[in-house]
């Protein structure tokens, strides 16, 4: 974390020509960027968890599938 300046792409709500959301450059400090990432992290961590769980379940199904007992 520092006060060193940086820029990143961020969703800007209702700034498009027809009022739509657009992505545009946001200028700030590294500290501000990391605070934004930390604030939005739990939402993306949940999706990562769902992906990991479904991948594990698919692998488990593949390893334990028995065609003789499936209906």
N, C-alpha and C positions, 0 to 999 in steps of 0.2 A: 504494500500500500504506500502510495506516495502522492504528492501533489504535482507530479510530472504531467504535463498536458498530453492528451491522446484523443483520438476520435474513433467512433464506432457507428455501425448502422443500427438504427432503432426505428421501431414502428411509430409513426406519427399519425394519430387518429384524426380523421376528417380534414386532412390538409390537401387532398387531391383536387383536381379541377372540378370534379362533380361531388365533392364532399366525401370521397372514399379515403380509406386508410392508405398510407404510402410508407415506404421505408426511405429514410433520409439520414444524412450524416448528423451525428450528435457530437458536440465538442464538450469536453470536460476534463476531469483529472482521472488518473488511474484509480484513485480511491472511490470516486463516484461510480465508475464502471464496475468495480468489484462489488460495491454495495448493491447495484442493480442485479448483478449475477446472483449474489447471495439471496436477494429477495425473491427472485423467480426460480431459484434452484429446486425447491420442494416440488413444484409442479412438474418439472422435467424428470426429477428423480422418480416420481411415481410412475411415469410412462416407461422409464428404464426398467423399473422393477417389474411391471406387467410384461414387458418384452422378455426379460430374463426368465420369469416364471413360465410363460407360455412356451418358450424355447425348451426349457427343462421338461415340461409336461409332454411336448412333442417327442423329445428324445426318449423319455420314459415309455411312452406309448409304443414307439418303434421297437424298443428293446424287449418289451414284455408282450408284444402282440402274439397271440396264438390262434391261428386260423381254424384250428379244430374246435375251439370252444366259443368262438365268436358267433353270434346269431345274426 
